[in-house]
Amino acid sequence: MKVLFIYPNTYGMNMIPPAIAMFSTMLKKDGHQVEIFDTTYYQTDHGIDSDGSKVERLNVVPFKMNKNVLIKKTDWRVDLSNQVEKFKPDLFAISSTEDMWELGIKIIEEVKDYKMKNNVPVIAGGVFATFAPDLCIKHELIDLVCVGEGENALKDLCNKIENNDYDFSTITNCWVKKDDKIIAKNPITKPVDINNNSVIDISLFEDERLYRPMAGQVYKMLPVETIRGCPFTCRFCNSPDQMRLYKGVGANFYRKKKMDLVYKELKYFKEVEKVQYNYFWADTFLGMSNKEFDEFCEMYKDIKLPFWIQTRPETVTEYNMKKLKSVGLHRISFGIEHGNEEFRKKILDRRWKNKDIIEKLKIPKKYEIPFSANNITGFPTETKKLAFDTIELNRQIDADNANIYAFVPFHGTPLRKMCEDLGLINHETITKCLTAESQLNMPQYPPHEIEEIKKCFSLYVKFPKSRWKEIERAEKNDKEGNRIYKILKQEYLEKYMPKPDADPHGGAEDFEKLDDPICSTPLIRPKSVSDEMH
């Protein structure tokens, strides 16, 4: 069997997709051949350019990589055609997040003639496929949609095709279509044992894909799995629906990998792949017991590489910060999300007090661990006035980088359902993350006001309140507003941002973004198995 993975992605979202790398290892073990068509470094007709003008490009968030990692000069359509003609795949497998789905479809449409001529099936997977299978399967070229984890589904599908059995109606976890009609909506099976997975296949990717900027430096960096799923229930995330999905088959989606297996992978990355930096993409890295935490720290003493984690403020203690610092913790990202306690509790299901968040985030500062504070605005029922509560909270947190992003109502999140129930968005609407302003046209907090908060958030957080009238004028997207903003931005950069060649322990993550250096590269949750064909 020959499997060609299709991975629609934007320049700047540089972490390799661990799910595809894992599937490649699994399929190669079964004797199959695997290749990938990855759009990360292509100029593809998707999105907007860095200056905000609509252009036929994919590189929404260009930044300097300093490792000869450049946008490809070739036409992606020609390269795809040549790859398909040479490889002659027996299966196309598209793994996509929601905001990349339409780009993925454009890629699949480019291979339509080959698919139809050779009767090659297309399977779609990922978080979007899991939570909007009805939308995915509507496209004429999609034959199967994987709902839930994809390990077993892919193995079964490949075995069937290898044996010339094109009756896919029994493939587990899949919706199946034949002759433009859905013939099966098969139930999901219990989640896989992640402790049976082998080391992910790095050879599938170009070497350039292994480099990523972090705090002004570029490292050879790989994603590392310690936990799959999340124990928390944030309503803007798909974790609650993942848990519900698997609870229906009597299983817990939240699983932890054994530390000896984590060590084996880290050791391999360091000694064989010459990795310089480890990126732990668990939604809440510190969602572990004290025993598991101590096992990790003891294991990591032998790795001795800098690493990044993301976690919640309430998981922080003096003990774990001091110990993580001693074994190489380089940076942390904390999800603050919103500054109004009542709104945060009612709408987001995050129940911590502001005073507790402020106190907890003094601890990493004490141990000189740089961290970013991530926030979101534009939630359903929010107002611009409420957004200033988020600004006020961040002013009391001495983060190395405080940033804010517009809420995106992804399918599979509780807040998506709330938005649909409120009539703010249709079920059929596919959300955009990097390529559009907020798609929620709320009368009390319209898209242009959300953009104003995003534009000047860092200025409001760092500058004294005596400058707020000036910043308020800079919010406006007119000639005078943009003139003032440009002046304030330059002042901000000089006072609060290091130079690109500064010490890697200072500065904002990914600060070399060209279109607006005040903000770090827009954060989409680190690519995880729950983001791809899981």
Secondary structure, 3 states (H helix, E strand, C coil): CEEEEEECCCCCCCCCCHHHHHHHHHHHHCCCEEEEEECCCCCCCCCECCCCCECCCCCCCCECCCCCCCCCCCCHHHHHHHHHHHHCCCEEEEECCHHHHHHHHHHHHHCHHHHHHHCCCEEEECHHHHHCHHHHCCCCCCCEEECCCCHHHHHHHHHHHHCCCCCCCCCCCEEEEECCEEEEECCCCCCCCHHHCCCCCCCCCCHHHHEEEECCEEEEEEEECCEECCCCCCCCCCHHHHHHHHHCCCCCCCEECCHHHHHHHHHHHHHCCCCCEEEECCCCCCCCCHHHHHHHHHHHCCCCCCEEEEECHHHCCHHHHHHHHHHCEEEEEEEEECCCHHHHHHHHCCCCCHHHHHHHCHHHHHCCCCEEEEEEECCCCCCHHHHHHHHHHHHCCCCCEEEEEECCCCCCCHHHHHHHHCCCCCCCCCCCCCCCCCCCCECCECHHHHHHHHHHHHHHHHCCHHHHHHHHHHCCCCHHHHHHHHHHHHHHHHHHCCCCCCCCCCCCCCCCECCCCCCCCCCCCCCCCCCCCC
